[in-house]
């Protein structure tokens, strides 16, 4: 069952040139539904997640019944892309795909979707028996995994699957961290900075004092923290009344995640509580409000898990070398694992993602397609 290289290349190019920034996945959803109807999918479901995501369309679940009495699996990709994604034009140099230069390419995650389409085309054309499979195509992954979070896991019949969504090739991600998002609001007292500065309480200075004390960057081999935005103040001549800081904590250890989140909260709380009025003239005292939101749960698969044994056997059957690795980012796979759907992440070959230098090699997409076909058709997998 040979992969049709040029057909795969054409499919990939077509998908990339359908604009689908987050919340505007309607056009690509319609095109994908058309393609899978032509492939005689057993069932195509669009869920009702739009109310939660704000997208033009819902998540898609495409089912192919299969003829082998093997455990069903699913493949997951996301339909949305990051910006700049308006008017994408694909440039092909030999077998290397890039954008024309002023937009992203969209290989994140259309390289995965194109491989799924080609795999199903090859399997259907060959008439070779295959296991039951579902394609779970989500919206709004790039803006917080919103589609996956809004997906009812009961809509997915398979209990195990693979998210085709990681850079480079020959990698399977088996561990990914959990993450907490922090929104910290420090409130002081506004005052005219020239006339009565002693009446004010400078929220920006308090926030800076706390930020200078919190652990930042790589904490250990499992844990990172970052503060990415700070907003506040109204003018240079007004003592800033309010500052809002947004940050995150990530860790492969839930205990460390909770401890580091607590440490940061304690530092901000203590900094504000220990504020002293140097002149006794301030018209109030500062406060701090700390909101913690679990962004996504930890993903921790073990090498003996069937979802990993299956992909290792599929790779062996086609002579492909895989490395099983730990990653530092979150994806739909974190959400699926948290919902009881064992999900490993398979790299698709994309590189320099989230930039106008994004690229992917055709051979990597061909080999990814071969791996998917093996997962679908090899009885030993």
Secondary structure, 3 states (H helix, E strand, C coil): CCCCHHHHHHHHHHHHCCCCECCCCHHHHHHHHHHHHHCCCCEEEECCCHHHHCCCCCCEEEEECCCCCCCCEEEEEECCECCCCCCCCEEEECCEEEECCCCCCCHHHHHHHHHHHHHHHHHHHHCCCCCCEEEEEECCHHHCCHHHHHCCHHHCCCCEEEEECCCCCCEEEEEECEEEEEEEEEECECEECCCCHHHCECHHHHHHHHHHHCCCEEEECCEEEEEEEEEECCCCCEECCEEEEEEEEEECCHHHHHHHHHHHHHHHHHHHHCCCCCCCCCCCCCEEEEEEEEEECCEECCCCCHHHHHHHHHHHHCCCCCEEEECCCCCHHHHHHHCCCEEEEECCCCECCCCCCCEEEHHHHHHHHHHHHHHHHCCCC
